[in-house]
Amino acid sequence: MVEQNKNSKNTIKEITYRVLKASLKAILIYVIYVLVSPMLVPLAELVPDLMSSIESFALIFVALMFLSDLTQDTIFQYFFNTARQIYIIGYLLLSMGNGVMSLSYDNLSLTVNLTIFYGIAVLLSLLGLARSILQAIDYMGKKAENEISFQPIQKI
């Protein structure tokens, strides 16, 4: 009975720690977004719906990060990490369009080809996706190995 009470107290402490850690990370990312967003206002005049697009990206990114941190040391952590990476790749591909950005101001026209930069960003996101998948495979391998040997899973 006493040991069960200790386990429930440890579980409550661990859940509280996870919630606090996830909340602090989410708040920190949101504060960074709030500090950086005023710097993007001049670009918002040139690109319509830029701020709403960035806001929706940041909201979903923070939500997936929060869920990933909340489900730490479970297989769901890797699902949310993978979902976050897929979301980043999809967002980059949808926002890229044809990769060419054209701006006009009075009689001055500027055209910039950003395809290479978008390609590099997508490739880096693919590396993050592969990392998430390999971490999930490693977690499941360790879990299966520990079940066979009847030992608890050690935290990394």
PyMOL commands that set and color helices and strands:
alter all, ss='L'
color gray80, all
select helices_A, chain A and resi 2-46+50-70+75-96+115-149
alter helices_A, ss='H'
color red, helices_A
select strands_A, chain A and resi 100-105+108-113
alter strands_A, ss='S'
color yellow, strands_A
deselect
rebuild
show_as cartoon
